[in-house]
């Protein structure tokens, strides 16, 4: 055997021969590719494109919903801040009104108590003047009694 034959046998006995069967096999491969392209690859690629389109559409819808939710959250926060401000204003108004009412009630109580104190002071002053006038009239009598008592003790001690 010559070296070419030894090499061909060591390759597993595969001999490439271009004859008419090659073109038949090529035609079969091209036909199978065309059929598979129409029946398998094209529907598969179309389904992937449809899936990508739906994914993009869903992503856009999600972004729109997210933007709407953000707008609603901002509106909620603004409304909440406004309500808090109104509550603070109302609380301040009530506090001011309460302080004014307290001052009014305290002022009235002071006026009433001052009037009672003035009346009591006037009664005490009148009573004081009455007792003073009574004592003025009895000064001579009391001084005589005191003098008799002092002289009576001294006279008795002699």
VENFEN-V748192 format. One record per backbone hydrogen bond with DSSP energy under -0.5 kcal/mol. NH is the residue of the N-H (numbers start at 1). CO is the residue of the C=O. If there is no record, write none. Layout:
BEGIN
nh	co
NH	CO
NH	CO
END
This chain:
BEGIN
nh	co
6	2
7	3
8	4
9	5
10	6
11	7
12	9
13	8
15	13
17	15
19	17
22	19
23	19
24	20
25	21
26	22
27	23
28	24
29	25
30	26
31	27
32	28
33	29
34	30
35	31
36	32
37	33
38	34
39	35
40	36
41	36
42	37
44	40
45	41
46	42
47	43
48	44
49	45
50	46
51	47
52	48
53	49
54	50
55	51
56	52
57	53
58	54
59	55
60	56
61	57
62	58
63	59
64	60
65	61
66	62
67	63
68	64
69	65
70	66
71	67
72	68
73	69
74	70
75	71
76	72
77	73
78	74
79	75
80	76
81	77
82	78
83	79
84	80
85	81
86	82
87	83
88	84
89	85
90	86
91	87
92	88
93	89
94	90
95	91
96	92
97	93
98	94
99	95
100	96
101	97
102	98
103	99
104	100
105	101
106	102
107	103
108	104
109	105
110	106
111	107
112	108
113	109
114	110
115	111
116	112
117	113
118	114
119	115
120	116
121	117
122	118
123	119
124	120
125	121
126	122
127	123
128	124
129	125
130	126
131	127
132	128
133	129
134	130
135	131
136	132
137	133
138	134
139	136
142	138
143	139
144	140
145	141
146	142
147	143
148	144
149	145
150	146
151	147
152	148
153	149
154	150
155	151
156	152
157	153
158	154
END
